[in-house]
Amino acid sequence: MVGRARSKETAHYPAFLVRMSHRGELRFRFTTVEGVKRLFPSGTTEQEAIQAAYVYNMQNRPELTQDFDLNEPTQFQRAISKGRRDKFNKPLKDWLPVVLARVKAEEKLSKDVFRNLERDCERLEEHMGKCLTKSLKLQHINEHIGKYYAELNNRQLNGKISNLKKIFSYLADESAIESNFVLNKKQRRLSKEDYTKARHNLDYESYLQIYEAAPLFLKVAMSLTLETTHAVREIYRLRYRIKKPREGVCGILWNPEGRVDYIDGQPIYGTLYIHRQKVQKSETSAVAIPVTQAIKDIVDLSKTSRLHCPYVVHRKPRQLQRGISKETDHLYQVHHHNISKEFSKVRDSLGLYDHLKKALRPTYHEIRGLSARMIEEQGISATERMAHANADTTKIYTRENDIRWNQVPAIEVEPKVSNEH
């Protein structure tokens, strides 16, 4: 019986040596004379596997190597020599830092977009970092997507495929691979349903239950988002005090000498300036919100931690030795990922929305939608307060048809926050 012909990429392999995917990792397998199939240890390079297989065959299957002449280059020796000459055929983990460095230097990506690309590279390194780049094929990408992104919706999956295409385009440009085979990966076709919001809205009763069970820093963050309508990426950057409004800075400019102004009978203690990261270049990205009594109460609540930190949302870290995150500049500042994770953790600990799949349960971000709906119920447009460029964007959160443009008013979304925690 004639065995299946080898592919062009593996034609130089000694007999009984094959390359395969085992538990998401590229491995080499060899069949002994007893018919036992053995996997080479994880991390074995292609050239090491070839050499070991050839030596074994020479000792135990002399009929396959009887023409071997040390003075004449055999197919095996040529393969070894070729492999050693190809300085570009290195493990994927060696090339990924090169790709990220080039992307950072050549493309003006936002911090969040670049961090997303970094995480995709980290997953590639974890899954196939030890694989030589020129041994990778589209089938390995398909396995990778199946392992890490199977639960994503079509829009999210297409984003991951786009990132993989970008990464491998740089690999091809660096000669780490012969061509960008990921370009052959078909993206998912999107329907109207893919553009509709999948997660369920957060209702006010559930918000209150989560608030009551939340640690102090999460209480403060949740209250600030509800009062301002702004997302966790702005709330975690909110400073207690700023000297003047500045681009890219979120913080409070208090009235001089503790003066209290009044708007429609409401005490106003200063102005809370928010510059949204997501739409920094938009004319509507910078928002000035009057510091009402409700916002001042939230700030006062945060100070009951008795920790010295310039940021309103803060906590003492559990492990001081771990240092400061890339996106924070104070040890006590809470990264926006940790705020969101804590919210979901408390939500699930209370059994709220357990009837829904995790991907459909309301996350911290849904507080924005709740805030917008509560503002709309007061007959006030949430558009400018949310720093949206147009009323259509606000509809994503309010689900209302009649959206009006208004100046950001001095309003309170809910009753004053209790100082109990």
C-alpha positions as CSV (number, residue, x, y, z in Angstrom):
1,M,0.0,0.0,0.0
2,V,1.4,3.4,-1.0
3,G,1.3,6.1,1.6
4,R,-0.1,9.5,1.0
5,A,2.3,11.8,-0.7
6,R,4.0,14.4,1.5
7,S,3.3,18.1,1.0
8,K,5.9,20.4,-0.4
9,E,6.6,21.7,3.1
10,T,7.3,18.3,4.6
11,A,8.9,16.5,1.6
12,H,12.3,16.7,3.2
13,Y,11.2,14.8,6.4
14,P,12.7,11.4,7.1
15,A,10.3,8.4,6.7
16,F,7.8,8.0,9.6
17,L,8.1,11.6,10.8
18,V,5.1,13.7,10.6
19,R,4.0,17.2,11.8
20,M,0.7,17.5,13.5
21,S,-1.4,19.7,15.8
22,H,-1.8,18.2,19.3
23,R,-4.0,20.0,21.8
24,G,-3.6,23.3,19.9
25,E,0.2,23.0,19.6
26,L,2.3,22.1,16.6
27,R,4.2,18.9,17.5
28,F,6.2,16.2,15.7
29,R,5.3,12.5,15.8
30,F,7.4,9.6,14.9
31,T,6.5,5.9,14.4
32,T,9.0,3.3,15.7
33,V,9.7,-0.1,14.2
34,E,7.3,-1.6,16.6
35,G,4.5,0.6,15.2
36,V,4.3,2.8,18.3
37,K,3.6,6.4,17.5
38,R,5.5,8.8,19.8
39,L,5.2,12.5,20.2
40,F,8.4,14.5,20.4
41,P,8.6,16.7,23.5
42,S,6.8,20.1,23.3
43,G,9.2,22.7,22.1
44,T,11.2,20.4,19.8
45,T,12.3,22.3,16.7
46,E,11.8,21.0,13.2
47,Q,15.5,20.4,12.7
48,E,15.9,18.5,16.0
49,A,13.0,16.2,15.0
50,I,14.5,15.6,11.6
51,Q,17.9,14.8,12.9
52,A,16.5,12.4,15.6
53,A,14.3,10.7,13.1
54,Y,17.1,10.2,10.6
55,V,19.5,8.8,13.2
56,Y,16.8,6.4,14.4
57,N,16.1,5.2,10.9
58,M,19.7,4.8,10.1
59,Q,20.1,2.5,13.1
60,N,16.9,0.6,12.9
61,R,15.8,0.8,9.3
62,P,19.1,0.6,7.4
63,E,17.3,-0.2,4.2
64,L,16.0,3.4,4.1
65,T,19.5,4.9,4.6
66,Q,21.8,2.3,2.9
67,D,23.0,4.8,0.3
68,F,24.0,7.3,3.0
69,D,27.5,8.7,2.4
70,L,29.0,11.1,4.8
71,N,30.9,12.7,1.9
72,E,27.7,13.3,-0.2
73,P,24.9,15.6,0.9
74,T,21.7,13.7,1.2
75,Q,18.2,15.1,1.1
76,F,18.3,15.1,4.9
77,Q,21.6,17.0,5.1
78,R,20.4,19.5,2.5
79,A,17.3,20.1,4.6
80,I,19.4,20.6,7.7
81,S,21.7,23.0,5.9
82,K,18.8,24.9,4.4
83,G,17.1,25.2,7.8
84,R,20.3,26.6,9.4
85,R,20.7,29.1,6.5
86,D,17.2,30.5,6.8
87,K,17.7,33.1,9.5
88,F,14.0,34.2,9.1
89,N,12.5,30.9,10.1
90,K,12.4,31.5,13.8
91,P,9.8,30.7,16.5
92,L,6.8,32.9,16.3
93,K,7.4,34.3,19.8
94,D,10.7,35.8,18.5
95,W,8.9,37.7,15.8
96,L,5.8,39.0,17.7
97,P,7.8,41.8,19.5
98,V,9.1,42.9,16.1
99,V,5.6,43.2,14.8
100,L,4.3,45.1,17.8
101,A,7.3,47.5,17.6
102,R,6.6,48.2,13.9
103,V,2.9,48.7,14.5
104,K,3.5,51.1,17.3
105,A,6.0,53.1,15.2
106,E,4.1,53.1,11.9
107,E,0.4,53.2,12.8
108,K,-1.2,55.8,15.0
109,L,-3.4,53.5,17.0
110,S,-5.2,54.5,20.2
111,K,-4.0,53.0,23.4
112,D,-7.0,50.7,23.6
113,V,-6.7,49.5,20.0
114,F,-3.0,48.8,20.4
115,R,-3.6,47.0,23.7
116,N,-6.2,44.9,22.0
117,L,-3.6,44.0,19.4
118,E,-1.1,43.2,22.1
119,R,-3.5,40.8,23.8
120,D,-4.0,39.0,20.5
121,C,-0.3,38.6,20.1
122,E,-0.1,37.3,23.7
123,R,-2.6,34.6,22.8
124,L,-0.6,33.7,19.6
125,E,2.5,33.3,21.7
126,E,0.7,31.2,24.2
127,H,-0.8,28.9,21.6
128,M,1.9,28.6,19.0
129,G,4.8,30.7,20.1
130,K,7.4,27.9,19.8
131,C,6.4,27.0,16.2
132,L,8.7,28.1,13.4
133,T,7.0,30.7,11.4
134,K,7.4,29.1,8.0
135,S,5.8,25.9,9.3
136,L,2.5,27.8,10.1
137,K,-0.5,27.4,7.8
138,L,-4.1,28.6,7.6
139,Q,-5.2,25.4,9.4
140,H,-3.3,26.6,12.5
141,I,-5.0,29.9,12.4
142,N,-8.4,28.2,12.2
143,E,-7.5,26.1,15.2
144,H,-6.3,29.2,17.0
145,I,-9.6,31.0,16.3
146,G,-11.6,28.0,17.4
147,K,-9.7,27.8,20.7
148,Y,-9.8,31.5,21.7
149,Y,-12.6,33.2,19.8
150,A,-15.3,30.6,19.4
151,E,-17.7,32.4,21.8
152,L,-17.5,35.8,20.1
153,N,-20.3,37.2,18.0
154,N,-19.7,37.8,14.3
155,R,-18.7,41.4,14.6
156,Q,-16.2,40.7,17.4
157,L,-14.8,37.7,15.4
158,N,-14.3,39.8,12.3
159,G,-12.3,42.2,14.4
160,K,-10.0,39.4,15.6
161,I,-9.6,38.1,12.1
162,S,-8.6,41.6,11.0
163,N,-6.0,41.8,13.8
164,L,-4.6,38.4,12.7
165,K,-4.4,39.6,9.1
166,K,-2.5,42.7,10.3
167,I,0.0,40.7,12.4
168,F,0.7,38.2,9.6
169,S,1.1,41.0,7.0
170,Y,4.0,42.3,9.1
171,L,5.4,38.8,9.4
172,A,5.3,38.5,5.6
173,D,6.9,41.9,5.2
174,E,9.7,40.7,7.6
175,S,10.2,37.5,5.5
176,A,9.2,35.5,8.6
177,I,6.5,33.7,6.4
178,E,6.5,33.3,2.6
179,S,3.2,35.1,2.2
180,N,0.3,36.2,4.3
181,F,-2.0,33.2,4.1
182,V,-4.3,34.7,6.7
183,L,-5.7,36.9,3.9
184,N,-7.5,33.7,2.7
185,K,-9.5,33.6,5.9
186,K,-13.0,34.5,5.2
187,Q,-14.7,36.9,7.5
188,R,-18.3,36.4,8.7
189,R,-21.1,38.0,6.8
190,L,-22.9,40.5,9.0
191,S,-26.7,40.9,9.1
192,K,-28.8,43.6,10.7
193,E,-29.0,41.5,13.9
194,D,-25.2,41.6,14.2
195,Y,-25.5,45.4,14.6
196,T,-28.2,45.3,17.2
197,K,-27.2,45.5,20.9
198,A,-26.9,41.9,22.3
199,R,-26.6,42.6,26.0
200,H,-29.7,43.2,28.1
201,N,-30.3,46.5,29.7
202,L,-29.6,47.0,33.4
203,D,-32.7,47.9,35.4
204,Y,-32.6,50.3,38.3
205,E,-33.6,47.7,40.9
206,S,-30.7,45.4,39.9
207,Y,-28.4,48.5,40.0
208,L,-29.4,49.2,43.6
209,Q,-28.8,45.5,44.6
210,I,-25.3,45.5,43.1
211,Y,-24.6,48.9,44.6
212,E,-25.5,47.7,48.1
213,A,-23.2,44.7,47.8
214,A,-20.3,46.5,46.1
215,P,-17.0,47.5,47.8
216,L,-16.5,51.2,48.3
217,F,-14.5,51.9,45.1
218,L,-17.2,50.2,43.0
219,K,-19.9,52.2,44.8
220,V,-18.1,55.4,43.9
221,A,-17.5,54.4,40.2
222,M,-21.1,53.2,39.7
223,S,-22.6,56.4,41.2
224,L,-20.3,58.6,39.1
225,T,-21.3,56.8,35.9
226,L,-25.0,57.0,36.8
227,E,-24.8,60.8,37.6
228,T,-22.5,61.7,34.6
229,T,-23.5,59.0,32.0
230,H,-19.9,58.5,31.4
231,A,-18.1,55.2,30.8
232,V,-15.6,53.4,33.1
233,R,-12.7,54.6,30.8
234,E,-13.4,58.2,31.9
235,I,-14.5,57.5,35.5
236,Y,-11.3,55.7,36.4
237,R,-9.3,58.8,35.2
238,L,-11.3,61.3,37.2
239,R,-9.1,63.5,39.4
240,Y,-10.3,65.1,42.7
241,R,-8.9,68.4,41.6
242,I,-7.5,70.1,38.5
243,K,-6.2,73.6,38.0
244,K,-7.8,74.1,34.6
245,P,-9.5,72.0,31.9
246,R,-6.9,70.2,29.7
247,E,-7.1,67.9,26.8
248,G,-7.1,64.2,27.7
249,V,-7.7,65.0,31.4
250,C,-10.8,64.2,33.5
251,G,-11.2,66.0,36.8
252,I,-13.0,68.6,38.9
253,L,-12.4,72.4,38.9
254,W,-13.9,73.6,42.2
255,N,-15.3,77.0,42.6
256,P,-12.6,79.4,44.0
257,E,-12.5,79.8,47.8
258,G,-15.2,77.2,48.3
259,R,-17.9,79.5,46.7
260,V,-21.3,77.9,46.1
261,D,-23.2,79.0,43.0
262,Y,-26.8,78.3,42.4
263,I,-28.6,77.2,39.2
264,D,-32.4,77.0,39.4
265,G,-32.0,76.7,43.2
266,Q,-29.5,73.9,43.0
267,P,-26.1,74.4,44.7
268,I,-23.2,74.1,42.3
269,Y,-19.7,73.5,43.7
270,G,-17.6,73.5,40.6
271,T,-17.4,71.9,37.2
272,L,-16.5,68.3,36.3
273,Y,-14.6,68.1,33.1
274,I,-14.6,64.9,31.1
275,H,-12.7,64.3,27.8
276,R,-13.8,61.0,26.3
277,Q,-10.9,58.8,25.1
278,K,-13.1,57.0,22.5
279,V,-13.9,60.2,20.5
280,Q,-11.1,62.5,21.5
281,K,-11.0,64.2,18.1
282,S,-14.7,64.9,18.0
283,E,-15.9,68.4,18.8
284,T,-18.4,66.9,21.3
285,S,-15.8,64.8,23.2
286,A,-15.2,67.4,25.9
287,V,-18.0,67.8,28.4
288,A,-18.4,70.2,31.3
289,I,-20.8,69.0,33.9
290,P,-21.9,71.1,36.9
291,V,-20.9,69.6,40.2
292,T,-24.3,69.2,41.9
293,Q,-24.9,68.1,45.5
294,A,-25.2,64.5,44.3
295,I,-21.8,64.5,42.6
296,K,-20.2,66.3,45.6
297,D,-21.7,63.6,47.9
298,I,-20.1,60.9,45.7
299,V,-16.8,62.6,46.0
300,D,-17.2,62.9,49.8
301,L,-18.1,59.2,50.0
302,S,-14.9,58.3,48.2
303,K,-12.8,60.1,50.8
304,T,-14.1,57.9,53.5
305,S,-11.5,55.3,52.4
306,R,-8.9,57.5,54.2
307,L,-6.4,56.8,51.4
308,H,-4.3,59.5,49.8
309,C,-4.8,59.3,46.1
310,P,-5.4,62.0,43.4
311,Y,-8.1,59.8,41.8
312,V,-11.7,59.7,43.0
313,V,-12.0,55.9,42.2
314,H,-9.3,54.2,44.2
315,R,-8.5,51.4,46.6
316,K,-5.6,49.8,48.4
317,P,-4.3,47.0,46.1
318,R,-4.2,43.5,47.4
319,Q,-0.6,42.9,46.3
320,L,1.5,46.0,46.7
321,Q,4.5,44.4,45.1
322,R,2.9,44.0,41.8
323,G,3.5,47.7,40.9
324,I,1.5,50.1,38.8
325,S,-0.4,49.2,35.6
326,K,0.6,50.7,32.3
327,E,-2.6,52.7,32.1
328,T,-2.5,54.1,35.7
329,D,-0.1,56.4,37.3
330,H,-0.8,55.9,41.0
331,L,-0.6,52.7,43.1
332,Y,-4.2,53.2,44.5
333,Q,-5.8,54.1,41.1
334,V,-8.2,51.3,40.0
335,H,-7.8,50.3,36.3
336,H,-11.0,50.3,34.3
337,H,-10.8,46.6,33.6
338,N,-10.8,45.9,37.4
339,I,-13.8,48.1,37.9
340,S,-15.7,46.3,35.2
341,K,-14.7,42.8,36.4
342,E,-15.7,43.7,40.0
343,F,-19.1,44.8,38.8
344,S,-19.7,41.5,37.0
345,K,-18.4,39.5,39.9
346,V,-20.8,41.2,42.3
347,R,-23.7,40.8,39.8
348,D,-23.1,37.1,39.5
349,S,-22.6,36.6,43.2
350,L,-26.1,38.0,43.8
351,G,-27.5,35.6,41.1
352,L,-28.8,38.5,39.1
353,Y,-29.5,37.7,35.4
354,D,-28.5,34.0,35.9
355,H,-31.2,33.1,33.4
356,L,-29.0,34.7,30.7
357,K,-25.8,33.5,29.2
358,K,-22.8,35.5,30.6
359,A,-22.3,37.2,27.2
360,L,-25.8,38.6,27.4
361,R,-25.8,39.8,31.0
362,P,-25.6,43.6,31.5
363,T,-22.1,44.7,32.3
364,Y,-20.8,47.9,33.9
365,H,-21.2,49.7,30.6
366,E,-24.9,49.3,30.8
367,I,-25.0,51.8,33.7
368,R,-24.6,54.5,30.9
369,G,-27.8,53.3,29.2
370,L,-29.6,53.3,32.5
371,S,-28.4,56.8,33.2
372,A,-29.4,58.0,29.8
373,R,-32.9,56.5,30.1
374,M,-33.4,58.1,33.6
375,I,-32.4,61.5,32.2
376,E,-34.7,61.1,29.2
377,E,-37.5,60.4,31.6
378,Q,-37.0,63.8,33.1
379,G,-37.6,65.3,29.7
380,I,-33.9,66.2,29.1
381,S,-31.7,65.1,26.2
382,A,-28.7,63.0,27.2
383,T,-26.9,63.6,24.0
384,E,-24.4,66.3,25.0
385,R,-24.0,65.0,28.5
386,M,-22.9,61.7,27.0
387,A,-20.4,63.4,24.7
388,H,-22.1,61.9,21.6
389,A,-21.6,63.5,18.3
390,N,-25.2,63.2,17.3
391,A,-28.6,62.1,18.6
392,D,-28.5,58.8,16.7
393,T,-25.6,57.6,18.9
394,T,-27.6,58.4,22.0
395,K,-30.5,56.2,20.7
396,I,-28.2,53.2,21.3
397,Y,-28.6,53.8,25.0
398,T,-32.0,55.5,25.4
399,R,-34.0,53.5,22.9
400,E,-36.0,56.8,22.4
401,N,-37.0,58.2,19.0
402,D,-37.3,61.9,19.9
403,I,-33.8,63.1,20.8
404,R,-33.1,66.9,21.4
405,W,-29.9,68.8,21.6
406,N,-29.5,70.8,24.8
407,Q,-26.7,72.3,26.9
408,V,-25.6,70.0,29.7
409,P,-27.9,70.9,32.6
410,A,-27.3,70.8,36.3
411,I,-29.4,67.7,37.1
412,E,-29.4,64.9,39.6
413,V,-30.1,61.4,38.2
414,E,-30.9,59.7,41.5
415,P,-31.3,60.6,45.2
416,K,-28.2,61.5,47.2
417,V,-25.8,58.6,47.8
418,S,-25.7,57.3,51.4
419,N,-22.4,57.5,53.2
420,E,-22.8,53.9,54.5
421,H,-20.5,51.4,52.8
